[in-house]
Amino acid sequence: MLDKQEMAILFSGGTDSLALYGLAAAGNLEDLKKPRRIHLLHMLNGLSRFHDFPQARFQVAKDILAKRVPKPADLPEALYVELDMGRLFQGLWLDHYEELMPRFNGKNLVCVACKLAMHTRALLYSMEHLVPSIATGYSSKQDYYPEQTPVFMEKIAEFTGHFGVKSTFPVYEAFDDKTITRHTLEDLGLPSTGGGERKCLFSQTLTTATAKEIGQYMDEMIPRLTEFVDLKLAGRVKEAARCFPPGNTHGLK
């Protein structure tokens, strides 16, 4: 079954992640064989609205794709999973951003922290469920987001690769224009306009972070996350919690 392994996809419900799901299900991704099961991992950061949109978009897409094949067995099994990474997100940025921003040239790295938490949660899920790879629908047309940049992707791949899980970004170069994503979705018979993503409160946050600050921040946080993952996998709950202590302990009372 090595030719048909399982894979995970970070699934927001937006057009890029939806297209990535459709391409993976159809077996039309270059250098990526058709999987036998796809885990669509939807992350909850605690700061989003319209919570039913992504799952509804997934169900519509799943039904459409099922009608394109003569037998259900021809389509990879698809599992929609919601994972909460809000506490990690807090520990990586929100609890301590007053201290963190001066260390990284005063830059706003909130979205980098959020995505770093998402990839860490996806890594833990993949290791627990023996999923060998995680694909993400980052695209070069959105490289104005600090997490959709080469430095972020390279460091994430190194981080998950340390634990034997491969991180890939299979549509990053191809989806360099909205028309390419739209054509791909319409060619698969899938919805090609918005309406599938939750609305995140940070989606329009200004940031002028460069590759330098992004890289420095990740270099500081990834060793802590590596320790966190090791402790979580070992079942050492107390030590894992201490990797990311709360910034304001008075708020716990």
Secondary structure, 3 states (H helix, E strand, C coil): CCCCCEEEEECCCCHHHHHHHHHHHHCCECCECCCCEEEEEEEECCCEECCCHHHHHHHHHHHHHHCCCCCHHHCCEEEEEEEECHHHHHHHHHCCHHHHHHHCCCCCCHHHHHHHHHHHHHHHHHHHCCCCEEEECCCHHHCCCCCCCHHHHHHHHHHHHHCCCEEECCCCCCCCCHHHHHHHHHHCCCCCCCCCCCEECCCCCCCCCCHHHHHHHHHHHHHHHHHHHHHHHCCCHHHHHCCCCCCCHHHHC
